[in-house]
Amino acid sequence: MKSSRRNFLKIAGVSAVGLSAKPVLDAFATADADEHAATATPEKASNKKALTGKRWALVINTHKLQTKEALEPIIEACNKLHNVPHIENERWEIKWIWGEEFKHAFPGKEDTFLPEHVKHNPFLVLCNHCENPPCVRACPTKATFQRDDGIVLMDFHRCIGCRFCMAACPYGSRSFNFRDPRQFITEQNPDFPTRSKGVVEKCNFCAERLAVGKQPACVEASGGALIFGNVDDPASEVRKVLNKNFTIRRKQGLGTGPMVFYIV
Amino acid sequence: MNDKKKIITGLAIFLFLFTLPIWYNLVSATSAPEPELSAKAKAAKTCVRSKEYMVAEHMQLLDVWRDTVVRTGERTYTNPDGKQFNMSLSTGENSCIGCHVSKADFCDKCHNYASVNPYCWDCHIDPKEKK
């Protein structure tokens, strides 16, 4: 077609009319969407029984946990509940809560003349749910994050297995699933998912139990040796225990603000 | 243009072969399988939302649920009718799998047909396939 001034003006005119119709169509579209939203607004809320706190913390009374045998039921309770695989080979082992010698749990605090029981007894160690968690800063996908109540939680759906968090954690609280964990779980708890090969995992302070108003499994299994509560509340039991006893924390000098306290 | 016949037959054969997958599916296709409802699900009559909504949007719903539960800790879902549900795929009776008890009949049937492989059950445990 030979283009002429006349043709150009015609096309321009029609285009202008077309463009002016767009806002009208948009208005219709949004009206439709609004109507749809008004009829369907499902709500989500937390459980009424859920335990709430501003800063969860755990106090471990090591006087009551002197032997390996004393730690075992506590560790077992956690492992069973969370489907933590038991892998013999240390290269692949998965740990949420376990026993560690003083010199490993508290490097820098060891000394020549420590009492025998401190030197040789196992100390219960787990994720410290730090106030300033380095793992959260290291995670490139925000799979690890800190909840408002201080729990450092993992979204296993989102973990890509890069293991930056493991490098960042000064407590070795995180384990990587080098193997498919399912084959190493003797007794599956169907109420809690397992993990898959290629994700990192760690203690979750029993977030799923707090949500239904229960104390963490380790606390329940400890028979009073472990005390869990909200340190932000001066009237809470943990605060009372912390006021009465001298406690130490792991690698406090790093500034991570660990929330697991040890009475020694 | 002496090869008109050859060219047209060649073209026809090519077109037939090229579109063969379409013909194959037209002839051999079975209808999409219906998910089989358990007795419990039938008795409950409605799911968390209407059937149409669940058919079309269950993946989005589950995705929102898992993010909400993990990220915010909110575990109670109130549907537009005001009924409350525990937001969970596999935790006990009060979960998706607690009502739709058979993963094989309810989930896998359609997923296999549509060739989608959600990885839910890599971690979540189907109580039925327990060793």
Interface residues (C-beta under 8 A of the other chain):
Chain A: T39 A40 T41 P42 E43 K44 A45 S46 N47 K48 A50 N83 F145 R147 L153 D155 F156 H157 Q188 N189 P190 D191 F192 P193 T194 R195 S196 A207 E208 A211
Chain B: R49 R66 D67 T68 V70 R71 T72 G73 E74 R75 T76 Y77 T78 N79 P80 M87 S90 T91 G92 Y119 D122 C123 H124 I125 D126 P127 K130 K131
